[in-house]
Amino acid sequence: MDLKRMIEAIKGNPDYDKVGMILCHNGVVRGTSRDGRAVKGLRVAVDHQKLAGILAAQRKTAGIVDISVEIAADRDLAVGDDVMLLAVAGDIRENVIAVLTDTLNLIKSTVTKKTNSAKETKFEARNPKLETISEFQILKIPNGIIIFHRYRFKFWSLDIRVCFGPPRRDLLGLKHGCSNL
């Protein structure tokens, strides 16, 4: 993803002499979700057919010369990574701002699906005399947390999972979900 390259491509448009403004959006991965949960990353899926349709329709808007977009799709992104670059070139400020806003909202609401990665904390303690390892992990989830504690002995292990929050059957292989405590 290269915003400078994107702008240079727009400047190569044969109708560039009609451009009075290029407005850009650079979306990045935040360290928190909209509801305040800490996240360690993000993954974005893109419906490319819908994206092409939106761009074609928005390019027909009066005063718009070109629109370019790049989305970091189908890969794991870390906090601070670029998610999306969007550039809109057009004649006057009012037209360009309106089209950038509309295009961005349409892409985010109909084209992309985001998955946040929860922030986790992990601890490990070793006891060489007993040949044991104790692992402790805290995973923040929407409206709660999961605490994992695993004792590993020489020939066997004991797993303890405790959930605080709403019932969730889809998390980390838990067959019966979290119990409300």
N, C-alpha and C positions, 0 to 999 in steps of 0.2 A: 504494500500500500504506500503510494507516494503522491502526496498532494501536489507537489511541484510539477511532476510529470502530468498529472491530471489537468492542471491549469494550462500547461504548455500545449496539450492536445486540444483544449478548448480554443486557445489562441490560434490554432491552425485551422479552425472552422472557416469556410469561405465567407460566411456572413459575420465574421468577427467585427467588422467595421460598424455594426449596429449595436455592439455591446457597450453599455455605460457602466456595468457593474458585474463583478463575479463574487458571489457570496458562497462561503464554504462552511460546512459542518464537519467537525471531527469528533465523533463519539468515541469515548474511551471507557474501559472497564473501571467502575467505581469499587471502592473497598467495602461498600455497604449496598444492600438492596434498597428499593424504595421504602420498604417498611422498617429499615434500620438494622436488619440482620447483617452481620459480618459475612463477607464472601471472600473466597480465595481465587475465584476465577469465573469464567463464563464460556458457554458454548452456544453458537448461533446456527440455526438451520434456516435456509433460504428457499423460498418457492420462486424459482427463476422465471417461470411463465408469468406469474402475477407481477413480478418486478418489471419485466419487459413491457407488459401492458400499461402499468402505471407510468413508466418513463415515456412511452410513446404518447400517451394522453397528455401528460404534463408538458411535453415539448411542443405541443400544438397550442398551448396557451399564448394569448396575445403578448408580444413583447419578449418572449423567451427565445433565445438563440440556441442554447445547448444545455444539457443536463448530463452530468457524469456521476456515477456512483461505484464504489468498491466496498464490499462487505467481507469481513474476515469470517468466512463460513466454514462449518464442519471441522473445526480444530479447537483445541483447548487454549483459551486466552487467560492470561494472568492479569491481576490488578495493574492498571496503567497502560495496558496494551490498547492499540487502536482497534475499534470494532467496526466503524463505518466512516467512510469519507464520502461526502456528497457536495458537489459543486453545481451551482446554477448560474448561468450567464444570461443576462438580458439587458433590455434597454434602460429602464428606470428603476429606482429603488423600490417603489411600491409593488411593481410587478414581480421583481426578483425575490423580495422578502416573502411575499404571499405564496409564490410557487415553491420556494424552499420549505416553508412551513408546511404547506399541504403535502408535498412529496415526502418529507420526513415523517409526518404523521401517518400517511398511507403505508409507507414501507414498514414502520414499526408496528402498525396495527394489523396489517394483512399479509405481509411478505415474510417477516422474520419471526422465529420462535426462539426465545432465549431460555437457557437452563443455567441457573447460578450454581456454583460449587460452594458448599458450606465450608466455613472455616472450622478447622479441627485442631485440637490440642492433644499431643501424645506424650506419654511418659513411659520410661522403662527402667526397672531396677533389677540387678542381677545379684544373686546370692551364690557365690562359688562353692561354699561348704555344703549347701543342700542341693546344689545343681538345679536351681530354679530360676526362672525369669518371671517377673511380674510386670505386665504391661497395663497401662491405664490410659484410656483415651476418652476425650470429651468431644462430642460432635454437636454443633448448634444446628437446629432444624427450625422451620417455621413454627413459631409459638411453643418452643420447647427445646429440650436437649436430650441426647442419648449418652449414657455413660457405659463404657465397656471396661471390664476388668478381666484379664486373662492371667491365670497362673499356669505356667508351663513347668512341668517336672520332667525328670529324666525320661520316663516312658509314657506319660499321660498329661493331659491338660484339663483345666477347668475354666469355662467361660461364664461370666456373669454379665448380663445386659440389663440395664435399668433405664427406663424412659420416663421423662417428665414432659407431659404435653398431651396434645390430642391423639386419639388412636390413629396409628399409621401402619398399614400393612405393607407399604411399598419400600420401606427403608432398609437397606443393607441386609436383605435376606431374612428379615423377621417375619415369621409365618403368622403370628397372631397380633402383630402391631404393639403399640405402646398402651399401657394401662393408665388410666387417669388415676393419679395418686393424690 
